Amino acid sequence: MPPRVDYALTPLGRTLHETIKALVTWPEEHQGEIAAARAAYDRGREMMDT
């Protein structure tokens, strides 16, 4: 039988949970605005290329 390895966050690592969660939820909550900004940027680039 192969050896077993268990991984876990330390208490210090767990203090990052809220920060990481914010980095995940922010783009989820703003995906419409992000898509609109990208589209506006792409339209501006297309105008510069012509």
Secondary structure by P-SEA (a helix, b strand, c coil): ccbbbbbbbccccccaaaaaaaaaaaaaacaaaaaaaaaaaaaaaaaaac
